[in-house]
Structure formats: structure tokens, C-alpha cells
Amino acid sequence: MSIIQKQFILHIMKEEGARLKRNQGLALKKKLHFRTGEIFSGRDITVSADGAMSANLKFRHKNYQRFLDIKRKVKTNDGKIKNRNYAIHNRYIWGHMNNIVDRAATEFTNTMVQFLRKNLNKT
């Protein structure tokens, strides 16, 4: 993997990580009522390059966020039992992971290479 390709992957991961945090934050605000705000403020995105051949995107969040996403049976006011969950985790994680893969496969063009070379020269 060349330096340009590595910078390209890091660029995509940073953009998608920011989009993931923003989009999931909007869903959290819409679907949950915060008491302490820990589930919202306890999220963090980190993008790092490990060695010459790999890059990592780490999404840190509160553990119980995953459990809110799991379907569970809830009794309604009229006595019926429904499956209910808050689509706040898997939908966003897997959706943005698919975006990273798609963008990495399709957006590495000559114009992107020129853009990255300019940015490498500035730093």
C-alpha cells in the first residue's frame, strides 16, 4: 500500500467516522430521552494508522447502547405484547461500514490522487 493509498483510506475513515457520530447522534436525540446524557456524550471516534498496511476506525460508546438496540418484548397499555427496540447502533455501524467499503472501491481516481498529493505537500 502506497502512502497515497493509505492517506486515501484514512481520509475516508475520518469522514465516515464523523458522519457516523453525527447521524447516530441525531437518532439518539430523536429516539431517547436523556437523563444523564452519558450515552450521547460518551461516544468517541478515533482513526489511526497501524503500521504500513492497515488503518483502524474505533468507535467507543457506552456498553448498554448495544442492549438498547436488541429487540425485546414490551407490554403495551392495552395489554398486547409487542417487539420493541431502538435502532440506534447496528443500523448506523453497519451502514457506515458499508459506505467505507463502497467508497474505498470506487473513489480512488486520479483527481483524488492529485488532491491527496497536494495535502501531503502542505503537511
Secondary structure, 3 states (H helix, E strand, C coil): CCHHHHHHHHHHHHHHHHHHHHHHHHHHHHHCCCCCCHHHHCCEEEEEEECCCEEEEEEECCCHHHHHHCCEEEECCCCCEEEECCCCCHHHHHHHHHHHHHHHHHCCCHHHHHHHHHHHHHC
